[in-house]
Amino acid sequence: QVQLVESGGGLVQPGGSLRLSCAASGSISRFYVMGWYRQAPGKQRELVASITSSGSLNYVDSVKGRFTISRDNAKNTMYLQMNSLKPEDTAVYYCNARPTVLSVPSWGQGTQVTVSS
C-alpha cells in the first residue's frame, strides 16, 4: 500500500493562503485518483477536491474558485493551493490515493489547517 505524508498546514488569518503537499512513497503517475479530504470537529470527513490520472478535477462547491488541486508526477507529490481562506475551512486535511479503481484507498496522517484572526 502506498504511504502518504501531508505537510503545509498551519495557522493563517482569514483571506490568507496555504499550500498543502502530499508526498507519496512511489510513483503516482498512473494512480486512478487522488484527493484531499477534510474533517472539522464534530463533522463528517468530506471530499474537498480530487484529480484523476487523466487530469479531471472535481471540487466541493464551498471551495470552487478558491482552492486548486494539482499533481507533479515527477515528484510523486500532490498539492492543494488554498486561497481566500475562511474560518469555516478550519479542519484536519487528509490526503487520499487510490492507485486503481479496485484499490483500497490509502490515507495520510492529516495536517491541521486553522483559519483565525
C-alpha positions in Angstrom: 0.0 0.0 0.0 1.3 3.5 -0.8 2.4 5.7 2.0 1.3 9.3 2.0 2.7 12.2 4.1 1.0 15.6 4.2 2.7 18.9 5.0 2.0 22.6 4.8 -0.8 23.1 7.3 -0.8 25.8 9.9 -2.4 28.9 11.3 -3.4 31.6 8.9 -5.6 34.7 9.0 -8.9 34.9 7.1 -8.2 35.8 3.5 -4.7 34.2 3.6 -3.3 31.3 1.7 -1.6 28.0 2.3 -0.3 25.2 0.1 -0.6 21.6 1.3 1.6 18.9 -0.1 1.1 15.2 -0.2 4.2 13.1 -0.8 3.8 9.5 -1.9 6.2 6.7 -1.4 6.1 5.6 -5.0 5.1 6.7 -8.5 1.7 8.4 -8.7 1.7 8.9 -12.5 -0.8 6.1 -13.1 -2.9 6.5 -10.0 -6.6 6.2 -10.7 -7.5 9.1 -8.5 -6.0 11.2 -5.7 -7.8 13.6 -3.5 -7.9 15.9 -0.5 -10.5 15.4 2.3 -11.1 17.4 5.4 -12.7 16.8 8.8 -13.8 19.6 11.1 -14.5 18.9 14.8 -17.9 17.3 15.2 -18.4 16.9 11.4 -18.0 14.1 8.9 -15.0 13.8 6.7 -15.8 15.4 3.3 -14.1 15.4 -0.1 -12.6 18.8 -0.9 -11.0 18.1 -4.3 -9.9 15.2 -6.4 -7.8 14.7 -9.5 -7.7 11.6 -11.8 -4.9 10.2 -13.8 -6.4 11.8 -16.9 -6.4 15.2 -15.2 -10.1 15.5 -14.5 -10.7 17.8 -11.5 -13.5 17.9 -9.0 -14.2 20.4 -6.2 -16.8 20.7 -3.5 -18.9 23.8 -4.1 -17.7 25.6 -1.0 -14.1 25.8 -2.3 -14.6 26.4 -6.0 -12.7 29.4 -7.2 -10.5 29.4 -4.1 -8.7 26.1 -4.0 -6.7 24.4 -6.7 -5.6 20.8 -6.7 -2.6 19.6 -8.8 -0.1 16.8 -9.0 3.5 16.6 -10.0 4.2 13.1 -11.2 7.9 13.7 -11.4 8.0 14.5 -7.7 5.3 11.9 -6.7 3.5 14.8 -5.0 0.0 16.2 -5.0 -0.8 19.7 -3.9 -3.7 21.8 -2.7 -3.3 25.5 -3.1 -5.8 27.3 -0.8 -6.5 31.0 -1.3 -9.0 33.3 0.3 -9.2 31.1 3.3 -12.2 31.4 5.6 -12.7 30.3 9.2 -15.0 27.5 8.0 -12.1 26.0 6.2 -10.6 25.1 9.5 -10.1 21.3 9.7 -7.7 18.5 9.5 -6.9 17.9 5.9 -6.1 14.4 4.7 -4.5 13.1 1.5 -6.1 10.1 -0.2 -4.9 7.9 -3.1 -6.5 5.0 -5.0 -3.9 3.5 -7.4 -6.6 1.6 -9.3 -10.3 1.5 -9.4 -10.3 -1.6 -7.3 -7.7 -0.5 -4.8 -8.4 0.1 -1.1 -7.7 3.8 -0.6 -4.6 4.9 1.2 -4.7 7.8 3.7 -2.1 10.2 5.1 -1.9 11.1 8.8 -3.5 14.5 8.2 -2.4 18.1 8.6 -4.2 20.8 10.7 -5.3 24.0 9.0 -6.6 26.7 11.3 -8.1 29.9 9.9 -8.5 32.5 12.6 -7.7 36.1 13.4 
